[in-house]
Amino acid sequence: MKPKVAVAISGGIDSLITASILKEKYKNIVGLHFITGYEPASFQTSELTDVLIEKNNPIVSISDLPVTHPITHIKNQLDIPIRLLDCRHYFQKTVVDYFVQRYRNGLTPNPCMICNPLIKFGVIFDIARQTGASYFATGHYARIIKKKDNLYLLQKGSDALKDQSYFLALLPKEVLPFVRFPLGTMTKQQVLEMAELKKLTPVSKKESQDVCFIQDNDYATFITNQDKISTSHGPITDLTGHQLGIHNGLHKFTIGQRRGINCPAGEPYYVLRIDIKQNRLIVGSKKDLYKSSLTIKNINWFIPKPESHLNVFVKIRYRHEAAEATLVPQKNNSVMIHFKKPQMAITPGQGAVCYVNNEVIAGGWIEK
């Protein structure tokens, strides 16, 4: 019998409750647990087979879940089949290498916004559909709504503190009719209470907002280790070009950063710009970080592209409170954003997401 729903199983509480909810509704479900190569050692296994989901598809291999794998704890609790997907090569190539290269180019990337469309809702979604599943589900705190003319839109989750619609803003809109987010109408506290009531226990406590392949948020060390290169020192200057000190690697800094500049002054310096060509770190005061506009490129539209300006709210990073702005479409696949009030630390390379009410209408990358 073909499964009605395929559920991405990470080992955490959110995907565990997602699968539990869907099993009650659909009965026939299958779990998909994918590995990236950056999990704890116990989550990786040498027992993977070389069986591919398609013989001509070298991206992901799929196999039965080894009996010694920690995810068997989830399998046994829910009494569902779980398949193991090996994404290590593809994850390294599309997410990790991208992340490192963008940092080396003076940008501040958001790996989750790349992983979601390419991995979870890319190759994993495709595998789910190839198994015969009608729907693919994850434990994201977001909602999908159907509007007139069969238009599906991504919407904020009910829990404002856990809403993950920002991370999903680059999903292909074509997948939305086939995606389910059971936690979209729940709060994190309700999820925890449901787990306790059902006596369900996860095997991982790591929150999904963490960058999964970097330990202790030590980006600089990770990038250095990935590149296997020596640190390149260079000048730290103010906006006028006056040298204030020496930095020990531009990859250790991002826009708005205060820590690590080490230039004594009457008031703290903040990173304003990263000049890769001259290997220069440009710093200034906090007030210099505020800007009134930005350009978003490579726009992913969930609505038809507007012909004129549109009033929106824009998030320029995950923990940023969406700010009121005007969106002005450009001739190419980009838009100009003009904020009603200047925003702090607009960072090239980060994702920018545009909302109308609670609905995501577009997302893309901050260019400048």
C-alpha positions as CSV (number, residue, x, y, z in Angstrom):
1,M,0.0,0.0,0.0
2,K,1.3,3.4,-0.9
3,P,1.9,5.8,2.0
4,K,-0.5,8.7,2.2
5,V,2.1,11.0,3.8
6,A,5.9,11.0,4.0
7,V,7.2,12.8,7.0
8,A,10.8,14.2,7.5
9,I,12.0,12.8,10.7
10,S,15.0,14.5,12.3
11,G,14.9,12.9,15.8
12,G,13.7,16.1,17.4
13,I,10.4,16.8,19.3
14,D,8.8,18.8,16.4
15,S,9.1,16.1,13.7
16,L,8.1,13.4,16.3
17,I,4.8,15.2,17.1
18,T,4.3,16.0,13.4
19,A,4.4,12.3,12.6
20,S,2.2,11.4,15.5
21,I,-0.5,13.8,14.5
22,L,-0.4,12.7,10.9
23,K,-0.5,9.0,11.8
24,E,-3.8,9.6,13.6
25,K,-5.2,11.4,10.6
26,Y,-3.9,9.3,7.7
27,K,-2.8,6.0,9.3
28,N,-0.5,5.0,6.4
29,I,2.6,7.1,6.7
30,V,6.3,6.7,6.1
31,G,9.2,8.5,7.8
32,L,12.2,9.9,5.9
33,H,15.4,10.5,7.9
34,F,18.2,12.1,5.9
35,I,21.8,12.5,7.0
36,T,24.1,15.4,6.0
37,G,27.4,14.2,7.4
38,Y,27.3,16.7,10.2
39,E,25.2,14.8,12.7
40,P,26.6,13.3,16.0
41,A,28.6,10.2,15.3
42,S,25.8,8.0,16.6
43,F,23.5,9.3,13.8
44,Q,25.9,8.3,11.0
45,T,26.4,4.7,9.9
46,S,28.6,2.6,7.8
47,E,25.7,0.3,7.0
48,L,24.3,2.5,4.2
49,T,23.8,0.6,1.0
50,D,24.5,1.9,-2.5
51,V,20.9,1.6,-3.6
52,L,19.8,4.8,-5.2
53,I,16.3,6.1,-5.4
54,E,16.9,6.1,-9.2
55,K,19.8,4.4,-10.9
56,N,20.7,7.6,-12.8
57,N,20.4,9.8,-9.7
58,P,23.7,10.1,-7.7
59,I,22.4,12.8,-5.4
60,V,20.8,10.7,-2.7
61,S,21.0,7.0,-1.7
62,I,18.1,5.4,0.2
63,S,18.2,2.3,2.4
64,D,16.5,0.7,5.3
65,L,17.1,2.1,8.8
66,P,19.9,0.1,10.5
67,V,18.6,-1.5,13.8
68,T,21.4,0.2,15.7
69,H,20.5,3.7,14.5
70,P,19.1,6.1,17.2
71,I,16.1,6.9,14.9
72,T,14.8,3.4,15.6
73,H,13.6,4.8,18.9
74,I,11.2,7.1,16.9
75,K,10.3,4.2,14.6
76,N,9.4,2.0,17.6
77,Q,7.4,4.7,19.4
78,L,5.3,5.6,16.4
79,D,5.2,2.1,14.8
80,I,5.9,3.4,11.3
81,P,8.5,2.5,8.7
82,I,11.4,5.0,8.4
83,R,13.8,5.1,5.5
84,L,17.3,6.4,5.7
85,L,18.5,8.9,3.0
86,D,22.1,9.7,2.5
87,C,22.4,13.3,1.4
88,R,26.0,13.8,2.5
89,H,27.6,14.6,-0.9
90,Y,24.7,16.8,-2.1
91,F,24.5,18.7,1.2
92,Q,28.2,19.4,1.2
93,K,28.0,20.6,-2.4
94,T,24.9,22.7,-2.3
95,V,24.7,24.0,1.3
96,V,28.1,23.9,3.1
97,D,30.3,24.8,0.1
98,Y,27.8,27.6,-0.8
99,F,28.0,28.9,2.8
100,V,31.8,28.9,2.9
101,Q,32.2,30.6,-0.5
102,R,29.7,33.3,0.3
103,Y,31.5,34.1,3.6
104,R,34.8,34.2,1.7
105,N,33.2,36.7,-0.6
106,G,32.3,39.0,2.2
107,L,28.7,38.1,2.4
108,T,26.7,36.7,5.3
109,P,24.7,33.7,4.0
110,N,21.7,31.9,5.5
111,P,22.2,28.2,5.0
112,C,18.7,27.2,6.1
113,M,17.2,29.3,3.3
114,I,19.3,27.3,0.9
115,C,18.7,23.9,2.5
116,N,15.0,24.1,2.6
117,P,14.3,24.6,-1.2
118,L,17.2,22.4,-2.3
119,I,17.3,19.6,0.3
120,K,14.2,19.2,2.4
121,F,11.7,20.5,-0.2
122,G,13.9,19.6,-3.1
123,V,15.4,16.1,-3.3
124,I,13.7,14.8,-0.1
125,F,10.3,16.1,-1.4
126,D,11.0,14.4,-4.7
127,I,11.7,11.1,-3.0
128,A,8.6,11.4,-0.9
129,R,6.5,11.9,-4.1
130,Q,8.3,9.0,-5.8
131,T,7.3,6.7,-2.9
132,G,3.7,7.4,-3.9
133,A,3.0,9.7,-1.0
134,S,0.3,12.3,-1.7
135,Y,1.8,14.8,0.8
136,F,5.1,15.6,2.3
137,A,5.2,16.9,5.9
138,T,7.8,18.6,8.2
139,G,7.8,20.0,11.7
140,H,8.0,23.6,10.6
141,Y,6.0,26.3,12.5
142,A,4.3,27.7,9.4
143,R,1.0,27.4,7.6
144,I,-0.1,27.0,4.0
145,I,-3.4,28.4,2.9
146,K,-5.4,28.0,-0.3
147,K,-6.9,31.1,-1.8
148,K,-9.0,31.7,-4.8
149,D,-7.9,30.6,-8.2
150,N,-6.0,27.7,-6.6
151,L,-3.3,30.1,-5.3
152,Y,-1.4,28.6,-2.3
153,L,0.4,30.9,0.0
154,L,2.9,30.5,2.8
155,Q,1.7,32.0,6.1
156,K,3.3,32.7,9.5
157,G,2.9,30.1,12.2
158,S,0.5,30.8,15.1
159,D,3.4,30.8,17.6
160,A,5.1,34.2,17.0
161,L,8.2,33.1,18.9
162,K,8.7,29.9,16.8
163,D,7.3,31.1,13.4
164,Q,9.6,29.7,10.6
165,S,8.0,31.2,7.5
166,Y,11.1,33.3,7.0
167,F,13.2,30.2,6.5
168,L,10.7,28.9,3.9
169,A,10.4,31.9,1.8
170,L,12.4,30.5,-1.1
171,L,10.4,27.3,-1.5
172,P,9.1,26.7,-5.0
173,K,5.4,27.7,-4.9
174,E,4.6,24.6,-6.9
175,V,5.3,22.3,-3.9
176,L,2.9,24.1,-1.6
177,P,-0.2,22.1,-2.5
178,F,1.6,18.9,-1.6
179,V,3.1,20.1,1.7
180,R,1.7,19.8,5.2
181,F,2.8,21.7,8.4
182,P,0.7,20.2,11.3
183,L,2.5,22.4,13.8
184,G,1.6,25.6,12.0
185,T,-1.4,26.2,14.2
186,M,0.3,25.1,17.5
187,T,2.6,26.7,20.0
188,K,5.8,25.1,21.1
189,Q,4.3,24.7,24.6
190,Q,1.4,22.7,23.1
191,V,3.8,20.5,21.2
192,L,5.7,19.8,24.5
193,E,2.5,19.1,26.3
194,M,1.3,16.7,23.6
195,A,4.6,14.8,23.7
196,E,4.2,14.4,27.5
197,L,0.6,13.3,27.2
198,K,1.4,10.7,24.6
199,K,4.6,9.7,26.4
200,L,6.7,10.4,23.3
201,T,10.4,11.2,23.6
202,P,12.8,12.6,21.0
203,V,16.4,11.4,20.5
204,S,17.7,14.9,19.8
205,K,17.1,18.2,21.6
206,K,18.8,20.5,19.1
207,E,16.5,23.3,18.0
208,S,15.8,23.5,14.3
209,Q,16.8,27.2,14.1
210,D,20.5,26.3,14.9
211,V,22.9,26.0,12.0
212,C,23.1,22.2,12.0
213,F,26.7,21.8,10.6
214,I,28.4,24.4,12.9
215,Q,29.2,23.6,16.5
216,D,28.9,26.4,19.2
217,N,28.1,29.0,16.5
218,D,31.9,29.2,15.8
219,Y,31.5,30.3,12.1
220,A,35.1,31.5,11.7
221,T,36.7,28.3,12.9
222,F,34.4,26.2,10.7
223,I,35.2,28.3,7.6
224,T,38.9,28.2,8.2
225,N,38.8,24.4,8.7
226,Q,36.7,23.9,5.5
227,D,39.0,26.1,3.4
228,K,42.2,24.8,4.9
229,I,43.8,28.2,4.4
230,S,45.8,30.5,6.5
231,T,44.2,33.7,7.9
232,S,44.8,36.9,5.8
233,H,45.4,40.0,7.9
234,G,44.4,43.5,6.6
235,P,43.5,47.0,7.6
236,I,40.6,48.2,9.7
237,T,39.5,51.7,8.6
238,D,36.8,54.2,9.3
239,L,34.5,55.6,6.5
240,T,37.1,58.1,5.6
241,G,39.8,55.5,5.0
242,H,41.7,56.3,8.1
243,Q,43.4,53.1,9.5
244,L,42.4,52.2,13.0
245,G,43.9,48.7,13.3
246,I,44.5,45.3,11.8
247,H,41.9,42.5,11.4
248,N,42.9,38.8,11.3
249,G,40.5,37.6,8.7
250,L,37.4,39.1,7.0
251,H,35.6,35.8,7.3
252,K,35.4,36.4,11.1
253,F,33.1,39.4,10.7
254,T,29.6,40.3,9.6
255,I,27.7,43.6,9.2
256,G,26.7,45.0,12.6
257,Q,29.3,43.0,14.5
258,R,30.9,44.7,17.5
259,R,32.9,42.0,19.1
260,G,36.4,41.3,17.9
261,I,37.2,44.6,16.3
262,N,39.6,45.5,19.1
263,C,40.1,49.2,18.2
264,P,40.0,51.4,21.3
265,A,37.7,54.4,21.0
266,G,35.4,56.7,23.0
267,E,32.4,54.7,21.7
268,P,32.2,51.2,20.3
269,Y,32.9,50.5,16.6
270,Y,30.6,48.3,14.5
271,V,31.3,46.6,11.2
272,L,29.8,48.7,8.4
273,R,31.2,47.1,5.3
274,I,33.5,44.2,4.2
275,D,35.7,45.2,1.3
276,I,37.0,41.9,-0.1
277,K,39.0,43.5,-3.0
278,Q,41.2,45.5,-0.6
279,N,40.9,43.0,2.2
280,R,39.6,45.9,4.3
281,L,37.2,46.0,7.3
282,I,35.3,49.3,7.4
283,V,33.9,50.2,10.8
284,G,31.9,53.1,12.3
285,S,29.5,54.1,15.0
286,K,26.1,52.5,15.7
287,K,24.2,55.3,14.0
288,D,26.1,54.5,10.7
289,L,24.5,51.1,10.6
290,Y,21.0,52.5,9.9
291,K,19.8,52.5,6.3
292,S,16.5,53.3,4.7
293,S,16.5,51.1,1.7
294,L,17.9,47.9,0.2
295,T,17.8,45.9,-3.0
296,I,16.5,42.3,-3.0
297,K,17.6,40.1,-5.9
298,N,16.6,36.6,-7.2
299,I,13.0,37.2,-6.0
300,N,10.9,34.1,-5.3
301,W,7.3,35.3,-5.8
302,F,4.3,33.5,-4.2
303,I,1.9,36.0,-5.8
304,P,1.9,37.4,-9.3
305,K,4.6,40.0,-9.6
306,P,3.0,43.4,-8.9
307,E,3.0,46.0,-11.6
308,S,3.5,48.9,-9.2
309,H,4.6,49.6,-5.7
310,L,3.2,47.5,-2.8
311,N,3.0,48.2,0.9
312,V,4.6,45.4,2.8
313,F,6.5,44.4,6.0
314,V,10.0,43.1,5.5
315,K,12.2,40.9,7.7
316,I,15.9,41.3,7.0
317,R,17.0,38.4,9.2
318,Y,15.2,35.8,11.3
319,R,15.1,37.6,14.6
320,H,14.4,40.9,13.0
321,E,10.9,42.4,13.7
322,A,9.3,42.9,10.3
323,A,9.4,46.6,9.4
324,E,6.9,48.6,7.4
325,A,8.1,49.4,3.9
326,T,7.3,50.0,0.3
327,L,8.2,47.4,-2.3
328,V,9.0,48.7,-5.8
329,P,9.4,46.1,-8.5
330,Q,12.4,46.5,-10.9
331,K,12.7,45.4,-14.5
332,N,15.0,42.4,-13.7
333,N,14.1,39.8,-11.0
334,S,14.7,42.2,-8.1
335,V,12.9,44.8,-6.0
336,M,13.8,48.0,-4.1
337,I,12.6,48.2,-0.6
338,H,12.1,51.6,1.1
339,F,11.6,51.4,4.8
340,K,9.3,53.8,6.7
341,K,12.0,53.9,9.4
342,P,15.7,53.2,8.9
343,Q,16.7,49.7,9.8
344,M,19.9,48.6,11.5
345,A,22.6,46.3,10.0
346,I,21.2,45.5,6.6
347,T,23.5,42.7,5.6
348,P,24.3,41.6,2.0
349,G,23.9,37.9,1.5
350,Q,21.1,37.5,4.1
351,G,17.5,36.6,3.1
352,A,14.9,39.3,3.0
353,V,11.2,38.2,3.3
354,C,8.2,40.4,2.4
355,Y,4.9,39.9,4.1
356,V,1.4,41.3,3.6
357,N,-0.5,40.7,6.8
358,N,0.6,37.2,7.8
359,E,1.3,36.0,4.3
360,V,4.7,35.6,2.6
361,I,4.4,37.2,-0.8
362,A,8.1,37.1,-1.8
363,G,11.6,36.3,-0.6
364,G,15.1,36.8,-1.9
365,W,18.7,37.8,-1.2
366,I,19.8,41.2,0.1
367,E,22.2,42.6,-2.5
368,K,23.0,46.0,-1.1
